[in-house]
Amino acid sequence: MSSRAINKTALITGATSGIGLQCAHVLAAKAYDIVIIGSNPLKMEKAISELQQYSVKVYPLVMDLSLPESAENVFNYCLENHIEIDVLICNAGISLGTTLINTNIEDIRRILYLHIIHSTLLCRLFGDKMRERKTGNILIVSSLTAYTPYPTMALYAASKRYLHSFSKSLRAELKPQGVNISELCPGGVDTPIVSKKNFFIATAARLGVLSDPKDIAEESIKKMFRKKAKITPCLFYRILIFFLRFIPHSIVVFLYKHTSIFSNQKTKNSPTESYLYEASTPPYALITGACSGIGWSYAQVLAKKGYHLVLVSNQEKKLEEKTKIIKNKYNIDVQNIYIDLSQSNAATTVFQFCREKKLRIEILINNAGIYQAGYFLDMDKDKINNLLYLHTITLSKLCRYFGEMMQENKSGYILNMSSLASWMPYPKIAVYAASKRYIKNFSRSLRTELLPYNVSVITVAPGAVNTDLLQLAPQYRNYAIKTGIMMSADKVAKRSLSAMFRKKSFTTTKLLNLISIPLLLLLPLRLIIIIENKFKNIFIE
């Protein structure tokens, strides 16, 4: 019996060059019709010409996948043309080799929307169709950079870490439905996306471990059809990934400071416009999600310390109430911004508000969050989009805006709220957990970039906290409070701020959480699934 496919179709993003194009060749040779997506019309013409040697249909789609609604447009294109996708390869990517402060605001949106939101929504839309047919393969392209925070590649590396975590959770959810999820972590590949000026890439090329995209594609497709969870074709990179788990972050910092190993571009020490304030200008703390839970606790602790506040929330009535409470109780100035931070340009609006009022933000606390529990394919795509936009794009933009202000003033603190869930892939909270992993890796990279300017970045990864955000079933919530597993928001805020002012890089706010981290890293995913099935009703969906 022939192993060639009949009337099957593969959709490949970033398919006009590199790994994407080579995957198209491999699948076309297996008689798969191909939907190839790319943003460059000239490259598209060349790719179509190359694929004409195979007796298959080629559906070219010239599209910028970093634009909003691009995933829906791709999905609708397939529906209108009656194309059923049997293989989805999320390969499109952008590489930026510079510090966050030197990254254009629009580039932040582009890279994160393309890598994270677009890939996630494609998996949601096409994964649902595969589930209906009880068959399908999804290949998500991650990166070696996912395994350690990379200074000057904060956005790229952290977004690839998101894909690594997301693919593992999604695999656990969809495997029983007949849909296979594989992650490709290729290491150094000789494609246009990498810079030969980068010391690491140049060394890899000299050592002969810079992989050929054709070899990567052939090995990846073969192992994907064998339903392998993680694919790293080159033995050298498989060994490197193993050892990266044990390399202290301090060594990464040392290499960043003393070599050009992580840099593709020289960084600028001067900001794009002047944000310098007089030393006598009073310091403000800006807190997102400030009207409830941990955010409100942060506001009260900092007000007690004498900081003026900027409270940001999407709850208008609560915002007014909390502002009055703080003003009446403490002798400080309180500004408030009513805005939905999950919407586009929200970060820019917040920053412009502070600039117009000449507020020097000494402390930035990215606390606002959205929690979603439930099986990924049953989630509303708009809610997925909002969660990811808030946790990744808005957070990163706020760090970019206010980080530049702090860098010029050579003083400041940034506190980013991650979660204990970031340490492991977890079915039913796949998107939430992976987005928190993005925050953790992004913050570690940003800390290395800003610390020389006396700007400290801390990641807070609490476990269960007794707030409305965590949608635990009542019986489990009561048990967690009684046993001390679930902390109060006030305790989390006090311990987190104490660690922040001591310029710590990371805190979990509870000893039990700290002890549990190595256990979570060693816990097999199969065991997590068993536990999840045992406690199916632990979360309110």
Secondary structure, DSSP 8 states (H G I E B T S, - for coil): -----SS-EEEEESTTSHHHHHHHHHHHHTT-EEEEEES-HHHHHHHHHHHTTSSS-EEEEE--TTSTTHHHHHHHHHHHTT---SEEEE-------S-STTS-HHHHHHHHIIIIIIHHHHHHHHHHHHHHHT-EEEEEE--GGGGS--TT-HHHHHHHHHHHHHHHHHHHHHGGGTEEEEEE---SB-STTS-TTSHHHHHHHHHT-SB-HHHHHHHHHHHHHTT-SEE---HHHHHHHHHHTTS-HHHHHHHHHHSSTT-SS---SS-SS-----TTS-EEEEEESTTSHHHHHHHHHHHHTT-EEEEEES-HHHHHHHHHHHHHHSSS-EEEEE--TTSTTHHHHHHHHHHHTT-EEEEEEE-------S-GGGS-HHHHHHHHIIIIIIHHHHHHHHHHHHHHHT-EEEEEE--GGGGS--TTSHHHHHHHHHHHHHHHHHHHHHGGGTEEEEEE----BSSSSS-B-HHHHHHHHHHT-SB-HHHHHHHHHHHHHTT-SEE-SSHHHHHHHHHHHHS-HHHHHHHHHHTTTSB--
